[in-house]
Amino acid sequence: KTHKFWETQPVGQYKDLGDSSLPEGPIESPTPIGEVKQEPYNLPSLYEWSTCDIGSEETCTEVYNLLTNNYVEDDENMFRFNYSKEFLRWALHPPGYFKSWHIGVRVKATKKLVAFITGVPAKIRVHDEVVTMAEINFLCVHKRLRSKRLAPVMIKEVTRRVHLENIWQAAYTAGVVLPTPIATCQYWHRSLNPKKLIDVGFSRLGARMTMSRTIKLYKLPDSTVTPGFRKMELRDVPAVTRLIKNYLAQFVVAPEFNENDVEHLLLPTENVVDSYLVESPETHEITDFCSFYTLPSTILGNPNYSTLKAAYSFYNVTTRTPLLQLMNDALIVAKQKDYDVFNALDVMHNESFLKELKFGPGDGQLHYYLYNYRIRHALKPSELGLVLL
Ligand SMILES: COc1cccc(CC(=N)NC(=O)c2cccnc2OC2CCNCC2)c1
């Protein structure tokens, strides 16, 4: 497949594959700040750039509506991600965020928001190099404006604005293969409400399986089993930060979290992110942690249901409790909170529980990418300690 745009960018190129003489690390050197293009890239004449203040209720609603109607769908176009407004405010306002990296495209004549792309700053370690990067997300072009080549100019514009803050690398994911993935992950789903999942076509009744047998197969206990398992609270931030920093150190690519990051990203926020920990009843030491974020999907064209309530595995750490048992408690809590499905990628140590906890493989893959940073060999998913929203 020809990638007219990506062949012009500082990313691993197919022609470089196998050329182990190329060093790991930045592909291009930083541009002297005075030489970074000061003015925005040109858009087609009908459109204009519009920095979006997600903190504004009106603008957040415009972004929400654009994504709700035009963002990523599954391969069979049966579901579309339906990020909530509170999720968008949370995802786009991490410590140190730049409003200028929340970029919209509007129709000049009507001011209608028709496209969007975002970046947020994050410290990502690659092997033992900690690099400040932009995490790029929410690239969305209105369905009616597809194949007008808007995406390349939006990617160049967010790159320009990231460069203006003296940041030269980025991380992003996509369901499509571009030059060149640093890792390719499989996604898995654990049914919590199998009857609804089958009704809406997310799952199919197994061969030689009845509906009642299927409901029984996925049944979970009413309450969690690990002694000391409880919701994370503000007072837990220092201990959880220590726990997660130590745990993520084992992966080749992983975020470097400080206490501010942990407080923002992992402290429970209603309908956005849930996190639990195990506090030893004897020593009161915090030994384990699990978390998931809430990303519903609109169900396209089903008469009985409009929304799929999905939990996405986020960061999970064990030092005492078996990961299998901790994750089963996460499933139990998600079921208690009426989620229909619990999704996970095969990153970190997730592979060790997926099959045993009755996850089924999804029908797609999620590819991870770094911009302007070469990694000599693609990573196994188990070497990846980074979960993007
Ligand atoms: C069930 O509704 C869907 C609506 C749109 C797309 C997909 C399939 C899909 N593309 N799933 C994932 O990318 C995925 C599957 C498991 C875990 N995380 C995921 O993606 C996350 C991380 C990347 N940004 C989107 C959310 C499913």
The ligand as an SDF file (V2000), in Angstrom:
LIG
                    3D

 27 29  0  0  0  0  0  0  0  0999 V2000
  -17.1680   -2.0400   20.5280 C   0  0  0  0  0  0  0  0  0  0  0  0
  -17.1930   -0.7830   19.8880 O   0  0  0  0  0  0  0  0  0  0  0  0
  -16.1350   -0.4720   19.0670 C   0  0  0  0  0  0  0  0  0  0  0  0
  -16.1680    0.8110   18.5080 C   0  0  0  0  0  0  0  0  0  0  0  0
  -15.1220    1.2010   17.6560 C   0  0  0  0  0  0  0  0  0  0  0  0
  -14.0450    0.3430   17.3840 C   0  0  0  0  0  0  0  0  0  0  0  0
  -14.0250   -0.9150   17.9640 C   0  0  0  0  0  0  0  0  0  0  0  0
  -12.8840   -1.8640   17.6890 C   0  0  0  0  0  0  0  0  0  0  0  0
  -11.5870   -1.2080   18.1430 C   0  0  0  0  0  0  0  0  0  0  0  0
  -10.9170   -0.5180   17.3400 N   0  0  0  0  0  0  0  0  0  0  0  0
  -11.2130   -1.4160   19.4730 N   0  0  0  0  0  0  0  0  0  0  0  0
  -10.0430   -0.8890   19.9630 C   0  0  0  0  0  0  0  0  0  0  0  0
   -9.3120   -0.1400   19.3380 O   0  0  0  0  0  0  0  0  0  0  0  0
   -9.6820   -1.3070   21.3560 C   0  0  0  0  0  0  0  0  0  0  0  0
   -9.9200   -2.5900   21.7990 C   0  0  0  0  0  0  0  0  0  0  0  0
   -9.5000   -2.9430   23.0920 C   0  0  0  0  0  0  0  0  0  0  0  0
   -8.8470   -2.0170   23.8950 C   0  0  0  0  0  0  0  0  0  0  0  0
   -8.6360   -0.7450   23.4530 N   0  0  0  0  0  0  0  0  0  0  0  0
   -9.0510   -0.3900   22.2280 C   0  0  0  0  0  0  0  0  0  0  0  0
   -8.8290    0.8850   21.7900 O   0  0  0  0  0  0  0  0  0  0  0  0
   -8.6760    1.8880   22.8070 C   0  0  0  0  0  0  0  0  0  0  0  0
   -7.2470    2.4100   22.7440 C   0  0  0  0  0  0  0  0  0  0  0  0
   -7.0220    3.1910   21.4540 C   0  0  0  0  0  0  0  0  0  0  0  0
   -8.0150    4.2540   21.2930 N   0  0  0  0  0  0  0  0  0  0  0  0
   -9.3950    3.7280   21.2770 C   0  0  0  0  0  0  0  0  0  0  0  0
   -9.7050    2.9870   22.5600 C   0  0  0  0  0  0  0  0  0  0  0  0
  -15.0610   -1.3280   18.8250 C   0  0  0  0  0  0  0  0  0  0  0  0
  1  2  1  0
  2  3  1  0
  3  4  1  0
  3 27  2  0
  4  5  2  0
  5  6  1  0
  6  7  2  0
  7  8  1  0
  7 27  1  0
  8  9  1  0
  9 10  2  0
  9 11  1  0
 11 12  1  0
 12 13  2  0
 12 14  1  0
 14 15  1  0
 14 19  2  0
 15 16  2  0
 16 17  1  0
 17 18  2  0
 18 19  1  0
 19 20  1  0
 20 21  1  0
 21 22  1  0
 21 26  1  0
 22 23  1  0
 23 24  1  0
 24 25  1  0
 25 26  1  0
M  END
$$$$
